[in-house]
Amino acid sequence: MYQTGQNPRYSLAGFSIFIALFFMLLPFSGFAAEKKPPVNAVPVRVAVVEERVISEQTAIIGSTEPVRQSTVAAEISGRVEAFYVKAGDFVEKDTPLVSLESKGLALRVKGVIAAKEGIEAKLVLAEKELSRVAKLKGTNSVAAKMYDEAFFNHIALTKDLERSEVEIEQLRYDITKKRVLTPFSGFIAEEHTQVGEWVNAGGRVVTLVDLSNIRIKVDVPEEHAVRLSPKEGLRVVIKSLSDRSMTAEIEAVLPQGDPVARTFPVHIRLANPQFRIKGGMEAVVTFEVGEKRKALLIPKDAVVPSGAQKIVYTVDQGKAFPVTVEVVGYYNNSAVVKDGLTPGRQVVIRGNERLRPGQEVEVIDR
């Protein structure tokens, strides 16, 4: 029998309508995705206003040079038989630079060895003669003069043998010095001889420079030099390589200054592990001088010119608001500002050139 009641087809249709409405209303419910920024929000990057203790800075231009440089010389004379390197090469310590002709020394070694063997043979006979004469002397069968001659002949031959051994050792040492080696790792800066040339003892072979550490020489005015101390940290910029600063330290403040210019040479040591810095480059060294004081610092990129004024956009509750500031100086890569800002406040450093007062912003990277 057919049972009266709700039509199943209408129940299915109602359920379908319910599902459709559910998904339509879902974004407005508690299941909605996180709140997105306004469509017209400008993407910006921000930084935080910092309060730091700083001192006055002064920048002075200096020149770079290798900490270690050597004109490698030959210890003995000879004709250059082989030249193994060229200017610009990097060589490790004890790398052969040149070989000098050594055949003459090798022949002399053979001659001295032959003479030594002759002395050794004579010494054997002298020892036998001394032993025989000593026995006869004990029985008063030989004159004292004969014994003395045998004794001193043995001593003379012994000294001749020692002399020949020393000569052989010296010649062999000289042969090893026919190969001139590098005293330390570095770059060949200059060649001073070539194959076929004669090099005297002490003659120059190459100029070798070690660029693993660089020295910067700066002439610092007297009023600043008296406040510097060794191992003091400072910043260095090699503009030909990068505008980024590198950390260095004072190696020495030399005691003798220029009495006319009233400056003192200051040596600064800088690590150079990748050998990018070469000798003779211009280096801008920033020294901290004067009394220390508290100051508000913001990145230079946060400052936007506005006519005769300078403004900074701050971010508050998702909106950008301009603040007029007075830039009183610069410290490293930051601007020192006066009034208008407080420590910890967010300032726009990217995207600020297209902002309007009260405009909504989206911070994309802090």
URKA-V574973 format. One line per field, one symbol per residue. psi: psi as a letter, one per 30 degrees, with the letter a starting at -180 (. if undefined). Layout:
# URKA-V574973
psi->???
This chain:
# URKA-V574973
psi->kkklakkeeeeeeeeeeeeeeefefeffafglllkllkegkkklkllkkkjljllklkkkkakllkekkkjklkflllkjekjfllkfkkklkgkkelklkgeeeeeeeeeeeeeeeeeeeeeeeeeeeeeeeeeeefghglleeeeeeeefeeeeeeeeeeeeeeeeeeeeeeeeffjklkflkakjfkkfllkflkklkfkkelkkkjgfkkkkkkjkkefeefflklgkklkkkjffelfklkkllkekjkfjljfefhlkkkkkkkkifggeklkglkkjkjkklakklklkklkeffkkkibflklkklkjhglkkkkkljjfakjbglkjlklfllkfkkkkfkgffgllkgkkljjfk.
